[in-house]
Amino acid sequence: MTGISTAQMSYKEAIDKLGGLVDFERSVSIPNRSLFRLERMQYLLGHMGDPHKQVPSIHVAGSDGKGSTSAMIASVLSTAGYKVGLYTSPHLHKMTERIRIDAKPISESDFCARLEEVWPSIKKTEKKFGYGSTTFFEAITLLAFLHFQRSKTDIQVIEVGLGGRLDATNVILPQVCAITPISLDHVETLGPTVGEIAREKAGIIKRKTPVVVAPQIQNAMKSIKQRAEEMEAPVISVSDRYKIQVCEANVDGQSFYIRGSKNRYELKTSMLGDYQIENAATAVAVAETLNQQGLEINHENIRDGIKCVDWPARFQILKVSGKTLVVDGAHNESSIKRLSENVSAMFGINRVVLLFGALHGHSLDSMLESLKELDSPLVAVKSRHPKAVDAEVISSVAKKQGIKVSYEEDSVFAGLERAISMGKDSIILCTGSLSVAAEILEGVYKMVPELYPNMGSVNSDIQAV
């Protein structure tokens, strides 16, 4: 690994340092858009020599599937022989998962070394009049850009954290933008309608830069096309330009064809759900666009790249105590609805037990409404995430909607034990947030969780700039 070879701080010290920053991911406070500006991020990066400008980029925004799509794009590029940085959020089990090169997370030593390198700039920025306090997400984003540049990656795939227009990642000038399906999510911060949310996410579109757009509802597509027209950006509509034919879908994976105007791909993926096939089509469109720009990406690279993607906690199937678990981090009405439809199609609607937990800031009522069609008993749980909704609150909302609540547990794994005890042949669907999915996997695989006792508060000196 290039760059600084020895870190002075320990990994725990690095996490503690980050824990002292403003953290909207883990705070129960709902941030107003006025708190998000790009000037502070631009200043931080400028202090470090603008590492984000030294690596060609792909920028991915959206409400649903942007992490999976980013992972697919990165995998295709890696298979094509490029050294690829991938930045995603949030992580499942460990902070280092957010920053990857060729699918491998950054090492603890490199994580510490990069943080040591950027920390003086972070502190100087906090003292500079008018720029306000650096946030946790800004610091991690800065660290990722620096790591990809120091490691001499050929290209970086950058997933938006929240929204798009004012997200800390929206400082890059990408080769291609991609926007995955947009739905109602983070409405208190991004806006109350799909059209308004789409305008925020379409803020990543840059002048005359191609934008690949996954299948969208009409109001979202209208906002995206309006922004693209303003920026003179070519729009590659996946639903218009690509046709999908599903060959086979079962618990072992999916095989399908994707046909464009010139090329036809026969693809397989172990990732389940029809939405993953749409994500694959979006990744194919991005790969073809990059190929037209001069990157060497062939049919085999696309086929092998899609096939080898491993992205846990997305319709992941596990066997525990003779029971089948479906673990998925779906966390909004749209993704929950499609998940429940796919579970019903694959396993049958009368065999499901729900294990459900949610975070503040997501629409609890509409998510539970989307699960009603399963007509299944529910185990309400509270994850250890500081934004987790109390199990009693989930239970109360579910009961008002006519959902039978069997248990309330303040521990995800305790809830899983309850769910396992219910019914001989039931499928246990564990969903509602990535934090619930992560804790299920940690419990099943006996993983030692990475805990953040010092994270989750918003500093009192946070300023808008």
C-alpha positions as CSV (number, residue, x, y, z in Angstrom):
1,M,0.0,0.0,0.0
2,T,1.3,3.4,-0.9
3,G,1.2,6.5,1.3
4,I,2.0,6.7,5.0
5,S,3.2,3.4,6.3
6,T,2.9,3.8,10.0
7,A,0.0,5.3,11.9
8,Q,0.7,6.8,15.3
9,M,-2.9,6.5,16.7
10,S,-4.6,3.2,17.3
11,Y,-7.8,2.3,15.5
12,K,-9.8,2.8,18.7
13,E,-8.3,6.3,19.1
14,A,-9.2,7.0,15.5
15,I,-12.8,6.0,16.1
16,D,-12.9,8.1,19.3
17,K,-11.7,11.1,17.4
18,L,-14.4,10.7,14.8
19,G,-16.9,10.2,17.6
20,G,-16.2,13.8,18.7
21,L,-17.5,15.2,15.4
22,V,-21.1,16.1,14.4
23,D,-22.8,12.9,13.4
24,F,-26.2,13.2,11.7
25,E,-26.2,9.4,10.9
26,R,-26.5,8.5,14.5
27,S,-28.2,11.5,16.0
28,V,-31.9,11.6,16.8
29,S,-31.9,15.2,15.7
30,I,-33.3,15.7,12.2
31,P,-30.9,18.0,10.2
32,N,-32.3,20.9,8.3
33,R,-31.0,21.4,4.8
34,S,-29.6,24.8,5.8
35,L,-26.9,22.9,7.8
36,F,-25.6,21.3,4.6
37,R,-23.2,23.3,2.5
38,L,-20.3,22.4,0.3
39,E,-18.0,25.3,1.1
40,R,-16.6,23.5,4.2
41,M,-15.9,20.3,2.2
42,Q,-14.3,22.2,-0.6
43,Y,-12.1,24.0,1.9
44,L,-11.1,20.7,3.6
45,L,-10.2,19.1,0.3
46,G,-8.3,22.2,-0.9
47,H,-6.2,22.0,2.2
48,M,-5.2,18.4,1.2
49,G,-4.4,19.3,-2.4
50,D,-7.8,18.4,-3.9
51,P,-7.3,14.6,-3.9
52,H,-10.9,14.1,-5.2
53,K,-10.0,15.8,-8.5
54,Q,-7.0,13.4,-9.2
55,V,-9.0,10.2,-9.6
56,P,-11.7,9.8,-12.3
57,S,-15.1,9.3,-10.7
58,I,-18.6,7.8,-11.0
59,H,-21.2,9.4,-8.8
60,V,-24.3,7.4,-7.7
61,A,-27.4,8.8,-6.0
62,G,-30.9,7.5,-5.3
63,S,-33.3,6.3,-2.7
64,D,-33.2,2.5,-3.3
65,G,-30.4,0.3,-4.5
66,K,-27.6,2.8,-4.8
67,G,-25.3,0.8,-2.6
68,S,-25.9,-2.4,-4.6
69,T,-25.6,-0.6,-7.9
70,S,-22.3,1.1,-6.8
71,A,-20.9,-2.3,-5.8
72,M,-21.9,-3.8,-9.2
73,I,-20.3,-0.9,-11.1
74,A,-17.1,-1.2,-9.0
75,S,-17.0,-5.0,-9.5
76,V,-17.3,-4.7,-13.3
77,L,-14.5,-2.1,-13.4
78,S,-12.3,-4.3,-11.2
79,T,-12.9,-7.3,-13.4
80,A,-11.9,-5.2,-16.4
81,G,-8.5,-4.8,-14.7
82,Y,-8.8,-1.3,-13.2
83,K,-7.9,-0.5,-9.6
84,V,-11.2,0.7,-8.2
85,G,-12.0,2.7,-5.1
86,L,-15.6,2.2,-3.7
87,Y,-17.0,4.6,-1.1
88,T,-20.4,3.7,0.4
89,S,-22.4,4.3,3.6
90,P,-23.5,3.3,6.1
91,H,-21.4,0.3,7.0
92,L,-22.8,-3.0,8.3
93,H,-20.3,-4.1,10.9
94,K,-17.1,-2.1,10.8
95,M,-16.2,1.5,9.8
96,T,-13.5,0.4,7.4
97,E,-16.2,-1.3,5.1
98,R,-17.1,2.2,3.8
99,I,-13.8,2.6,2.0
100,R,-12.7,-0.2,-0.3
101,I,-10.3,-0.9,-3.1
102,D,-11.1,-3.8,-5.4
103,A,-13.8,-4.9,-2.8
104,K,-11.3,-5.1,0.0
105,P,-11.9,-2.7,3.0
106,I,-9.2,-0.2,4.0
107,S,-6.9,-1.7,6.7
108,E,-7.1,-0.3,10.2
109,S,-3.5,1.0,9.9
110,D,-4.3,2.8,6.7
111,F,-7.5,4.2,8.2
112,C,-5.6,5.6,11.1
113,A,-2.8,7.0,8.9
114,R,-5.2,8.8,6.6
115,L,-7.1,10.2,9.5
116,E,-3.9,11.5,11.1
117,E,-3.1,13.1,7.8
118,V,-6.5,14.9,7.5
119,W,-7.0,15.8,11.1
120,P,-5.0,19.0,11.2
121,S,-7.1,20.3,8.3
122,I,-10.3,19.3,10.1
123,K,-9.2,21.2,13.2
124,K,-8.1,24.3,11.2
125,T,-11.4,24.3,9.3
126,E,-13.3,24.4,12.6
127,K,-11.4,27.5,13.7
128,K,-11.8,29.3,10.4
129,F,-14.6,31.9,10.7
130,G,-17.8,31.1,8.8
131,Y,-17.1,27.4,8.0
132,G,-18.6,25.8,11.2
133,S,-17.9,22.3,12.6
134,T,-16.8,19.5,10.4
135,T,-19.2,16.6,10.4
136,F,-18.4,12.9,10.8
137,F,-19.6,12.2,7.2
138,E,-17.4,15.0,5.8
139,A,-14.4,13.6,7.6
140,I,-14.9,10.1,6.4
141,T,-15.5,11.3,2.8
142,L,-12.3,13.3,3.0
143,L,-10.5,10.3,4.3
144,A,-11.9,8.2,1.4
145,F,-10.9,10.6,-1.3
146,L,-7.4,10.9,0.2
147,H,-7.0,7.1,0.4
148,F,-8.0,6.5,-3.2
149,Q,-5.6,9.2,-4.4
150,R,-2.7,8.0,-2.2
151,S,-3.4,4.4,-3.3
152,K,-3.3,5.4,-7.0
153,T,-6.6,4.0,-7.9
154,D,-7.6,4.2,-11.6
155,I,-11.2,5.2,-10.8
156,Q,-13.5,5.7,-7.8
157,V,-17.2,4.9,-7.4
158,I,-18.7,7.3,-5.0
159,E,-22.1,6.7,-3.4
160,V,-24.0,9.7,-2.2
161,G,-24.7,9.8,1.6
162,L,-27.9,11.8,1.8
163,G,-29.7,13.6,-1.0
164,G,-27.2,14.8,-3.6
165,R,-27.1,18.5,-4.2
166,L,-25.7,19.4,-0.8
167,D,-24.1,16.0,0.0
168,A,-20.4,16.1,1.0
169,T,-19.6,13.8,-2.0
170,N,-21.0,16.4,-4.5
171,V,-17.6,18.0,-5.0
172,I,-16.4,15.6,-7.7
173,L,-16.6,16.1,-11.5
174,P,-17.6,12.6,-12.5
175,Q,-17.2,10.8,-15.8
176,V,-20.8,9.5,-15.4
177,C,-23.6,10.1,-12.9
178,A,-26.1,7.5,-12.0
179,I,-29.5,7.9,-10.3
180,T,-31.2,4.8,-8.9
181,P,-34.9,4.6,-8.1
182,I,-36.2,7.5,-6.0
183,S,-38.9,7.2,-3.5
184,L,-40.1,8.9,-0.3
185,D,-37.2,8.8,2.1
186,H,-35.7,11.3,4.7
187,V,-38.7,13.6,3.9
188,E,-38.0,15.9,6.9
189,T,-34.6,16.8,5.3
190,L,-35.1,16.3,1.6
191,G,-38.7,17.3,1.0
192,P,-42.3,15.9,1.3
193,T,-42.7,14.8,-2.3
194,V,-40.9,12.4,-4.7
195,G,-40.5,15.3,-7.1
196,E,-38.8,17.5,-4.6
197,I,-36.6,14.6,-3.4
198,A,-35.6,13.9,-7.0
199,R,-34.6,17.5,-7.5
200,E,-32.2,17.2,-4.5
201,K,-30.8,13.9,-5.8
202,A,-30.5,15.3,-9.3
203,G,-28.2,17.9,-7.9
204,I,-25.3,15.6,-8.6
205,I,-25.8,16.1,-12.4
206,K,-22.9,18.0,-13.8
207,R,-22.7,20.1,-17.0
208,K,-22.6,18.0,-20.2
209,T,-21.9,14.9,-18.1
210,P,-23.9,11.7,-19.0
211,V,-26.4,10.6,-16.4
212,V,-27.7,7.1,-16.3
213,V,-31.2,7.0,-14.8
214,A,-32.8,3.8,-13.4
215,P,-36.5,3.2,-13.9
216,Q,-38.4,6.0,-12.0
217,I,-41.9,7.0,-11.3
218,Q,-43.1,9.9,-13.5
219,N,-42.6,12.8,-11.1
220,A,-39.1,11.7,-10.3
221,M,-38.1,11.3,-13.9
222,K,-39.6,14.8,-14.7
223,S,-37.4,16.4,-12.0
224,I,-34.3,14.6,-13.2
225,K,-34.8,15.4,-16.9
226,Q,-35.4,19.1,-16.0
227,R,-32.1,19.3,-14.1
228,A,-30.3,17.4,-16.9
229,E,-31.7,19.8,-19.5
230,E,-30.5,22.8,-17.4
231,M,-27.0,21.2,-17.3
232,E,-27.1,20.1,-21.0
233,A,-26.4,16.6,-19.7
234,P,-27.3,13.5,-21.9
235,V,-29.8,11.2,-20.2
236,I,-29.5,7.5,-20.6
237,S,-32.8,6.1,-19.5
238,V,-32.5,2.4,-18.5
239,S,-36.2,1.7,-18.9
240,D,-36.2,3.2,-22.5
241,R,-32.9,1.8,-23.7
242,Y,-32.6,-1.6,-22.1
243,K,-34.9,-4.6,-22.1
244,I,-34.8,-7.2,-19.4
245,Q,-35.8,-10.9,-19.6
246,V,-35.7,-13.0,-16.5
247,C,-34.7,-16.6,-17.2
248,E,-34.7,-18.1,-13.7
249,A,-35.0,-16.9,-10.1
250,N,-34.7,-19.0,-7.0
251,V,-33.0,-19.0,-3.6
252,D,-29.6,-19.7,-5.3
253,G,-29.7,-16.6,-7.5
254,Q,-31.0,-15.2,-10.7
255,S,-30.2,-15.5,-14.4
256,F,-31.4,-13.0,-16.9
257,Y,-30.8,-11.2,-20.2
258,I,-30.2,-7.5,-20.6
259,R,-30.5,-6.2,-24.2
260,G,-29.5,-2.7,-25.3
261,S,-29.5,-1.0,-28.7
262,K,-26.3,-2.8,-29.7
263,N,-25.4,-5.4,-27.1
264,R,-27.0,-8.4,-25.4
265,Y,-25.8,-9.7,-22.1
266,E,-26.5,-13.1,-20.5
267,L,-26.0,-12.5,-16.8
268,K,-26.2,-14.2,-13.4
269,T,-26.2,-12.9,-9.8
270,S,-26.5,-14.4,-6.4
271,M,-28.3,-11.3,-5.3
272,L,-32.1,-11.9,-5.0
273,G,-35.1,-9.7,-5.8
274,D,-36.2,-8.4,-9.2
275,Y,-34.9,-4.9,-8.2
276,Q,-31.4,-6.3,-8.3
277,I,-31.9,-7.1,-12.0
278,E,-32.8,-3.4,-12.5
279,N,-29.7,-2.4,-10.5
280,A,-27.7,-4.7,-12.8
281,A,-29.2,-3.0,-15.9
282,T,-28.2,0.4,-14.4
283,A,-24.6,-0.9,-13.9
284,V,-24.5,-2.2,-17.4
285,A,-25.6,1.2,-18.7
286,V,-22.8,2.9,-16.7
287,A,-20.3,0.4,-18.0
288,E,-21.3,1.0,-21.6
289,T,-21.2,4.7,-21.2
290,L,-17.6,4.5,-19.7
291,N,-16.7,2.2,-22.6
292,Q,-17.8,4.9,-25.1
293,Q,-15.6,7.3,-23.2
294,G,-12.5,5.1,-23.8
295,L,-12.4,2.7,-20.9
296,E,-11.8,-0.9,-21.9
297,I,-14.8,-2.9,-20.7
298,N,-16.0,-5.9,-22.6
299,H,-18.9,-8.4,-22.4
300,E,-16.9,-10.8,-20.2
301,N,-16.0,-8.0,-17.7
302,I,-19.7,-7.1,-17.3
303,R,-20.8,-10.8,-17.0
304,D,-18.1,-11.7,-14.5
305,G,-18.3,-8.4,-12.6
306,I,-22.1,-8.8,-12.0
307,K,-21.8,-12.4,-11.1
308,C,-19.1,-12.0,-8.4
309,V,-20.7,-9.1,-6.4
310,D,-21.2,-9.9,-2.8
311,W,-23.3,-7.3,-1.0
312,P,-24.7,-8.7,2.3
313,A,-28.0,-7.8,4.0
314,R,-29.9,-7.4,0.7
315,F,-32.4,-10.3,0.5
316,Q,-29.8,-12.5,2.1
317,I,-31.0,-16.0,2.9
318,L,-29.7,-17.8,6.0
319,K,-30.5,-21.1,7.7
320,V,-30.7,-21.0,11.5
321,S,-32.0,-23.7,13.8
322,G,-33.7,-25.3,10.8
323,K,-35.5,-22.1,9.9
324,T,-35.0,-19.9,6.8
325,L,-34.2,-16.3,7.4
326,V,-34.5,-13.5,4.9
327,V,-32.3,-10.6,6.0
328,D,-32.7,-7.2,4.2
329,G,-31.9,-3.7,5.2
330,A,-35.0,-2.2,3.4
331,H,-35.8,1.1,5.3
332,N,-38.5,3.0,3.3
333,E,-42.0,2.3,2.0
334,S,-40.9,1.6,-1.6
335,S,-38.1,-0.9,-0.7
336,I,-40.2,-2.6,1.9
337,K,-43.1,-3.0,-0.6
338,R,-40.9,-4.6,-3.2
339,L,-39.2,-6.8,-0.7
340,S,-42.5,-8.1,0.6
341,E,-43.7,-8.8,-3.0
342,N,-40.5,-10.7,-3.7
343,V,-40.7,-12.7,-0.5
344,S,-44.3,-13.6,-1.2
345,A,-43.5,-14.7,-4.8
346,M,-40.6,-16.9,-3.7
347,F,-41.9,-18.4,-0.5
348,G,-45.6,-18.0,-0.4
349,I,-47.6,-15.4,1.5
350,N,-48.8,-17.6,4.4
351,R,-45.5,-18.7,5.7
352,V,-43.8,-15.5,6.9
353,V,-43.0,-14.3,10.4
354,L,-41.9,-10.6,10.5
355,L,-39.0,-9.4,12.7
356,F,-39.0,-5.6,12.3
357,G,-37.1,-2.6,13.7
358,A,-36.8,0.9,12.4
359,L,-34.9,4.2,12.9
360,H,-36.2,7.7,13.6
361,G,-36.3,9.7,10.4
362,H,-37.8,6.9,8.4
363,S,-41.5,6.5,7.8
364,L,-42.6,3.9,10.3
365,D,-46.3,4.0,9.4
366,S,-45.8,3.6,5.6
367,M,-43.3,0.8,6.1
368,L,-45.6,-1.2,8.3
369,E,-48.5,-0.5,5.9
370,S,-46.4,-2.1,3.1
371,L,-45.9,-5.2,5.2
372,K,-49.7,-5.6,5.9
373,E,-50.2,-7.6,2.8
374,L,-48.1,-10.4,4.1
375,D,-50.8,-10.9,6.8
376,S,-48.0,-12.1,9.1
377,P,-47.4,-12.0,12.9
378,L,-44.7,-9.5,13.9
379,V,-41.9,-9.4,16.4
380,A,-41.0,-5.8,17.2
381,V,-37.4,-5.1,18.0
382,K,-35.1,-2.2,18.9
383,S,-31.6,-2.3,17.5
384,R,-28.7,-0.8,19.4
385,H,-28.4,2.1,16.9
386,P,-29.0,5.4,18.8
387,K,-31.8,6.4,16.4
388,A,-33.6,3.1,16.9
389,V,-37.4,3.3,17.5
390,D,-38.5,1.6,20.7
391,A,-40.1,-1.8,20.2
392,E,-43.2,-0.6,22.1
393,V,-43.7,2.3,19.6
394,I,-43.4,-0.1,16.7
395,S,-45.9,-2.5,18.3
396,S,-48.4,0.3,18.9
397,V,-48.3,1.5,15.3
398,A,-48.5,-2.0,14.0
399,K,-51.5,-2.9,16.1
400,K,-53.3,0.3,14.9
401,Q,-52.8,-1.0,11.4
402,G,-54.3,-4.4,12.2
403,I,-51.0,-6.3,12.3
404,K,-50.8,-9.0,14.9
405,V,-47.8,-8.3,17.3
406,S,-46.5,-11.4,19.0
407,Y,-43.6,-10.0,20.9
408,E,-41.7,-6.8,21.8
409,E,-38.0,-7.1,22.4
410,D,-35.3,-4.5,23.1
411,S,-32.7,-6.7,21.5
412,V,-32.6,-7.8,17.9
413,F,-31.2,-11.2,18.6
414,A,-33.7,-11.8,21.5
415,G,-36.4,-11.0,18.9
416,L,-34.9,-13.5,16.5
417,E,-35.0,-16.2,19.2
418,R,-38.7,-15.4,19.7
419,A,-39.3,-15.5,15.9
420,I,-37.6,-18.9,15.6
421,S,-39.9,-20.3,18.3
422,M,-43.0,-19.4,16.2
423,G,-44.2,-21.9,13.7
424,K,-42.5,-24.9,12.1
425,D,-42.2,-24.0,8.5
426,S,-42.3,-20.2,8.6
427,I,-39.9,-17.9,6.7
428,I,-38.6,-15.2,9.1
429,L,-38.3,-11.9,7.4
430,C,-35.8,-9.6,9.2
431,T,-36.0,-6.0,8.0
432,G,-36.8,-2.3,8.7
433,S,-33.2,-0.9,8.8
434,L,-29.7,-1.9,8.0
435,S,-28.9,-1.8,11.7
436,V,-31.4,-4.6,12.3
437,A,-29.9,-6.6,9.4
438,A,-26.4,-6.1,10.7
439,E,-27.3,-7.3,14.2
440,I,-29.0,-10.4,12.8
441,L,-25.8,-11.3,10.8
442,E,-23.6,-10.6,13.8
443,G,-25.7,-12.8,16.0
444,V,-25.9,-15.7,13.5
445,Y,-22.2,-15.6,12.7
446,K,-21.1,-14.8,16.2
447,M,-19.3,-11.6,15.1
448,V,-17.9,-9.2,17.7
449,P,-19.7,-5.9,16.9
450,E,-17.8,-2.6,16.5
451,L,-19.5,-0.3,19.1
452,Y,-19.5,3.5,19.2
453,P,-20.2,4.7,22.7
454,N,-19.0,8.2,21.9
455,M,-20.9,8.7,18.7
456,G,-24.5,9.8,18.2
457,S,-24.6,13.4,19.5
458,V,-24.7,16.6,17.6
459,N,-22.3,19.2,18.9
460,S,-23.9,22.3,20.2
461,D,-21.7,24.5,18.1
462,I,-22.9,23.2,14.8
463,Q,-23.4,26.1,12.4
464,A,-25.0,26.8,9.0
465,V,-22.5,28.4,6.6
